[in-house]
Amino acid sequence: MDISYSIIIPHKNIPDLLVRCVRSIPRRPDVEIVIVDDNSSPDKVDFSHFPFVGEEGVQVILDKTGLGAGHARNVGISHAHGRWLLFADADDFFNYCFDEALTRYQEAAADIIYFRGNCVDSDTYECGHRPNKVLNRWIALMDRDPARAELMLRCNFGEPWCKMVKAELVRSHNICFDELPARNDTHFSYLAGYYARTIATDPHAIYCVTVRSASISRCKTELFKLSTIKVFGTSARFFREHKVPISERRHLEQLTRSFWQNKETYRQGRDYLLSIGYSRSSLRLALCYMSAYIVLWQVAFELGTRLRKLVG
């Protein structure tokens, strides 16, 4: 039977959570699972008994380059056989309705299908919040303002999960993930959204995002901050050059915060933005504007906190 779906999972140092993720995926002849281990530590992973090695319908690729989740996803794409590509983080899992969605969209005409998601604490399973809250709002907006909702899904939802992407779309436009320490999925997501001919949405929450204290997305290191400047600086330039009506300022906000907090991160971020076409005058102006914005936001936040204490 032809492979309809390739589910690509980058993994590093969390084999027990990887097992939970893979076990949530329906075992079907039209589904292949591609696990790419990103140079896990032998202290945390027993490579002589690596999960799912040799199981039917599962490819396990042990990548020793250690170049991060973006590289691991690119490796997974190169080994995928399915007409559709789906991505999961090893500490997340799929919900029960996923099996029905796989049956429903085998022959769908759209290039990307976006689904709702939910979020829980990885240990306690208490409900939480993550980008899926914004994703769900945009999917709900399709009924009232489809043009706005479609724009935000295509170009502003940066996570790789909660969607199916046609493999042909990815390969015909040479779309890949950034190989950066963080924010490595944003580039893939907005390029896929931009080049997709048609998209569709589904109200079912097929995917559960989990929250962990050790998650990369919660560790705001200087490398994370530098990646933020690079990724959103590049996306802002792309939107401007392709006349996409999205105003992206996250790179400028992070650049400004780094100016006050870590001069080396600021210098590297500034030099990167200059190298891709930003002018010194525009960055100086943005620095002044964003500094004022951040100060005003902090004042408003503190004032709101005090008012709530007085009222409450």
N, C-alpha and C positions, 0 to 999 in steps of 0.2 A: 504494500500500500504506500502511496506517496505520502511524504511528510508535509503536513499542513502547517505545523507550528514548531518553531524552535524557541525554547525557553532558555535564555542565557543567564547564568548566575555566576558572578565573580565571588570568590571566597578568599578570606584570609583569617586564619587563626580562630575560627568559631565553628568547629565541626559539629557540635551538638545542635546549634541553631541551623546549620546547613541541612542537617537531617530533617529537622522540623519543616523547613521550607520545601525540600524535595518531596517529602511525604504528603504535602498539601496539593501536589500536582497530580491530576488524574493520569493514570497509566493507560494510554490509548495508543493504538498502532499509528495514528497520524500525528503523534507528539514525540519530539525528541527533546531531551534535557541536556544542555551543554554546561558543564561545571568547569570553570577555569580557576584553578588555585593560583593565587598571586604570591608565590614564594612564601608560603606559611612557614612558621618556625617549627622545627622538629620537637621543640619542647612543648608545643601546644597541639600538634597534630601527629598522629601515629600513621606515617605514610605506608607502613606495611599493611595497614587495615583502613586505608582511606575510604570514606563512605561512597558506596554505589559503584565502585570500580568493577567492571565486568558485567554489570546488570544490563539487561536488554532495554534499549531505548534511552540509554544514558551514555554520554561521552564525558570522560574526565580527562582534562588537560592540565598537566602540572607545569606551569610556566615559572621559570626560575629567574626571570629578568627583574622581578620586583618593581615594576614600573607603575603599579597602582591599578585601581578599579577600571579606569578608562581604557588602559591598555588591555586589561583582561577582557573587557567587553569587545574590544576590537578583535582580539584573538577568537573570541566566541563567534562573532559574526563570520569570520573567515572559515570556520568549521561548520557553520549552520547549513542545513539542507531544506528548511521549511520555507513555504511561501510567505508566512508571517513570522516576524521576529517579536518576541516579548522579552522583557528584562525584569529580573527580580534581584533584590539584595538578599544576601544569604541569611540575614537576621529577620527578614519579613516572611510572609506566607500568603497563600491564596485562600480565598473563602470558598464555601461549598458551591456557590452558584457559578464558579469558574468553568466547571464541566459543561454546563448548559451553554455558556457563552462560546466555548470552543466549537460546539456543534452548530450554533446559530450563525457563526461568521466565516465558516470555511470558504465559501464562495462569494463573500461580500465584495462589492465593487469599489468601495472607498479605499484610499491609500492608508489612512490611519483611523482607528476607532478608539475613542477615549471613553474610559469607564470611571465611575465613581470609586472612591476608596474609603476605608476607615482606618482608625489608628488606635493602638493599645500599647500599654507598657509591656515590654517584652517578658518581664518576670511575673507581674501581678495580673496582667490582662485587663487592667482598668482602662477605661476609655481615655484617649488623649487627643492631642491636636498636632498636626503637622501640615505640610503643604496640601494634603488631601482636602482640608477644609476649604481652601481657596479653589481647588479643582472642582469640588462638588458645587460650589457657588456658581462657577462659570458654566458647568453643565446645566444647572437649573436655569441659568440666564438664557439658554438657547430658545426657550419658549417665548420670552419677552423681547429680547434684543439679540437675535441670532448673529447679526454682523459683528457686534462687539464681542459676544461670547466666542465666536469662531476665531477672531483675531487673537484673543487672549490665550485660547487653547493652542493655537498654532505656534505662537511666537513668545508667549510669556510663561507657559508651564514647562519648567526646565527639567523636571525629573523624568527618568526613563520608564518608570513603572506606570501602571494603570492605563496602558495603551497597547494596541497591536499595530505594528508598522509593517507594511509590505516590504519584503526583502528586495524586490525589484526596484522600489523607490530608493532604498539605501544604496544599492550597488550602481544604479544608473547615474546617481549624482555624487558618488564617492563620498558619502557622508560617514563620518567616523566620530569617535569620542576623543576629546582632548586627553592627552596623557599628562595631567596635572595632579598635584596632591589633593585638590578639592575642586568642586564646581566642574568636574570633568564631563558631566552629562548635559550641561546647558547648550553647548555648541551643537551637539547631535540633535537635541530636541527642537531648537528653533529652525535649523536647516531642514529637517524632515517636515516640520509644519509648513515652512515657506514653500517647499517644492511639491508638497502633496497636491494633487489635482482636486480631490474631494476628501472630506473627512466626515465622520459620523460620530454620534455619541450614544451611550447606553446608560440607563439609570441604575444599573446594578453595580454594587460595590464588589468587584471580583478580587480585590487585593487589600491586604491589611499591612499597613506600615507600622513598624514597632519603634518604640523609643527606648534607647539604652544610654546610660551615662557615658559609656566608652565609645559611642558611635562617632565616626569621623565628622558627621554633620553638626555635632555638639561641641567639638573641640576647635575653638577659634584660635589656632596658632598663627604665627606670622606668615607661614606658608599659605594657610587658608586665606588670610587677608590679601596676600599678594595675588593669589589665584583669583580672588574676587575682582580685583582691579583689572587683571588681564582679561578674564572671561567677559565681564560686562562692558569693558572698554571696547573689546572686539565686536560684541553683539550690537552695541550702540552705533558703531561705525557701519556695520552691515545694514541695520535698519535705516540709517540715514541714506546710504548709497542706493538702497533698493526701495526707498520711499515707503517704508512700512511705518504706519502712524502710531509708533510706540515711543514714548519718551523714557529712555533708560538712563538712570542717574546713580545706580548703585556703585559703579566704579568711582565716581566722583566723590560720593559720600565716604567710601572707604579710603580713598586717597587723602581726603581732608582729615579724617580721624587719624590716619597714620602720620600725617604731617605733625600732629600734636603729640602722638604717642610713641612712634618709632620711626626715626628719621631714615633708617636704612631701608625699611619696607617702603616708605614714601619715595625714596630716591629710585629704587628699583621699579616701582610702579610708574612713577613719572617717566622714567627713561623708556619703559615699554610703550606707554601711550604716545610718547614723541616718535618712537620708531615706527608706529603704524599710522602716523599722519596727523596726530593732534598737534596744535601749535602751542608754544610756550605762553603766548598771550591768553589763549582760551583756557589753559589750565590755571593760570594765575587768577583770571576772572572767576572760574569755577571754585577755586580755593576760597576766595573772599565770600562768594555767595553761599557756598555750603557751610562755611564756618558760622556765618550769621544764622543760617537755617538750623544748624545743630544746636546753637546756643538758645535760640528761641524755642525750639522743641523741648529742650531740657527744662527751661523756665516754665513752659506751659505744663509739662508733666509734673513738676514739683508743685506748682500751684494747684493742679487738679488733685494731687494726693492730699494736700493740706485741706482742701475744700471737702473732700470725701470724709476725712477724719472729723471735721467740724460738724458735718451733716449727720454722719453716722454715729 
